[in-house]
Amino acid sequence: AFAALLLRRAGALGDAGAVSQVATWVLFAYFGIGVLLNAISRSRPERIVMTPVSAVLTACAVVIARG
């Protein structure tokens, strides 16, 4: 569902309506929270691997959200 939303907003699945624009920003915030939670995880491997992966995902989401 997240991928379909981002693809629709990016224009790959047709026109993006106002709902998908708002939902994309909500998804960006969700991914941003994921970065913070991965960064404060007690698991060292999670901090080392998943924090940068989440950060890249968040950066991609903001690029798509900005249009």
N, C-alpha and C positions, 0 to 999 in steps of 0.2 A: 504494500500500500504506500509506503514511503517513497519507493522508487517511482511508482506510477504518478504520485503527486509531483515529484521533482521533474519527471519527464514531461508532464503536462505543462508545468510552469515554464519549462525550457522551450516549449513549443514542439517537442517531438511527438506528442500525442494529440495535437490539435490545439485550439485556442484555450488559453487559461482564463478562467473567469475570476471575478472578485474573490470568491470563496477560496480558490486555489492560491491566490496571492497572499491572503491572510494566513492560510494554513501553512504555506511555505515559511513564513516568518515564525510561526509557532514551532514548526519543525526545526528551524535554525536555533531557537532558544532551547529546545529539547536537546539538540546535539551539543550546544554550549554547556548545558548542565552536565552532560555526559563527560565532557573534557574535565570539568572541575572535579567530578566524582572519581574519575580515573586518576587524576593527579594526587588526590588525597587518600587513595587506596592503601591499605596496609600491605597489599601484595606487591612486592618489588617488580616481578615480571609484568604485572598489569600496568604499573606506572611507566615502566620502560617501553613497553610495546604499545599498549592501547591508548595512552595519552596522546602520542603523536598521530596515531591513526585517527583518533577522534577529532583532533585538531584539524587535520586535513579534510575530513568529512564535513566539519563545521565550516571551514573556509569555502569548500565547494558549495555548500548550501547557501551561504551568504552571497556568493557570486550569482547563483541562480535566482535567489530571492530579489536581488537588486535589479534583475532583468537585464 
